Amino acid sequence: MSIVPEDADLQMQWNRWLKRQKPAARDHLIVHYSPLVKFVAGRIGAGLPSNVDSGDLIGSGVFGLIDAIERFDPERGVKFETFAVPRIRGAIYDGLRQLDWVPRSVRSRARQVEKAFAELEHKAGRAPTDEELAAHLQISDAELTKWLSAIASTTIGPLDRAIAAGAEPSAPDTAMSGSPSAVIEDRETSSIMRAEIKKLPEREKLVLSLYYDEGLTLSEIGDVIGVTESRVSQIHTKSVLHLRSRMSAAGVT
């Protein structure tokens, strides 16, 4: 099967790798697709604190690229870049979690907000307002805004990855990640996630759609819905925490 007919050299390297597993061919492919790693790392890094080294993101992403090259099957009819991006992104997220750079206080607040969503929705049968969230958490509206701002730069957990890339295995090098049972589980998770997204308030659904489906930046989303970039960041964070809460209620952890 022709993979990239407009690039004869690249196609030759793919053939050498797919048919004969030549290490030199794999190295060539890694170098060729390295800009893809930088692109994904740059997009993720844009929302992270300055103390997170972009080099660490790229280094982790390369492992995802290698995994994608070794697993790629052109017979499935999927473009390599489409196949590779979720794995690169997943490897970067895994690397970030291993760094454990998120302060415990921020993790604790994220869990408190998720729990508040669950309790208030269960009680009222609808999504709570910001004012109701703040009152339930026994903090001021301004303090809730600060909480969401702090959480915004660290919202990179497994559900974020699922929203951005479809349900990815938690570890790219896990032997079972390509098993039929894992594929079925991933599809079920994705299906549940999409169903829960539809139940979110309209503004939350819109922000998630524009960010993950349309690929707009937070600034661009702000222009679309008429609010500041920082406000979009807060809405995005609240949307993800709300969705995590709904996913947990649906039995997905």
ZIRA-V109513 format. One record per backbone hydrogen bond with DSSP energy under -1.0 kcal/mol. NH is the residue of the N-H (numbers start at 1). CO is the residue of the C=O. If there is no record, write none. Layout:
# ZIRA-V109513
NH|CO / NH|CO
This chain:
# ZIRA-V109513
7|4 / 11|7 / 12|8 / 13|9 / 14|10 / 15|11 / 16|12 / 17|13 / 18|14 / 19|15 / 20|16 / 21|17 / 22|16 / 26|22 / 27|23 / 28|24 / 29|25 / 30|26 / 31|27 / 32|28 / 33|29 / 36|33 / 38|34 / 39|35 / 40|36 / 41|37 / 42|38 / 43|39 / 44|40 / 45|41 / 46|42 / 47|44 / 48|45 / 52|49 / 57|53 / 58|54 / 59|55 / 60|56 / 61|57 / 62|58 / 64|60 / 65|61 / 66|62 / 67|63 / 68|64 / 69|65 / 70|66 / 71|67 / 72|68 / 76|73 / 77|74 / 83|79 / 84|80 / 85|81 / 88|84 / 89|85 / 90|86 / 91|87 / 92|88 / 93|89 / 94|90 / 95|91 / 96|92 / 97|93 / 98|94 / 99|95 / 100|96 / 107|103 / 108|104 / 109|105 / 110|106 / 111|107 / 112|108 / 113|109 / 114|110 / 115|111 / 116|112 / 117|113 / 118|114 / 119|115 / 120|116 / 121|117 / 122|118 / 123|119 / 124|120 / 125|121 / 133|129 / 134|130 / 135|131 / 136|132 / 137|133 / 139|134 / 144|140 / 145|141 / 146|142 / 147|143 / 148|144 / 149|145 / 150|146 / 151|147 / 152|148 / 154|151 / 156|154 / 161|157 / 162|158 / 163|159 / 164|160 / 165|161 / 166|162 / 174|171 / 177|174 / 179|176 / 183|179 / 184|180 / 185|181 / 186|182 / 187|183 / 188|184 / 189|185 / 190|186 / 191|187 / 192|188 / 193|189 / 194|190 / 195|191 / 196|192 / 197|193 / 198|194 / 200|197 / 205|201 / 206|202 / 207|203 / 208|204 / 209|205 / 210|206 / 211|207 / 212|208 / 213|209 / 214|209 / 216|210 / 221|217 / 222|218 / 223|219 / 224|220 / 225|221 / 226|222 / 227|222 / 232|228 / 233|229 / 234|230 / 235|231 / 236|232 / 237|233 / 238|234 / 239|235 / 240|236 / 241|237 / 242|238 / 243|239 / 244|240 / 245|241 / 246|242 / 247|243 / 248|244 / 249|245 / 250|246 / 251|248 / 252|247
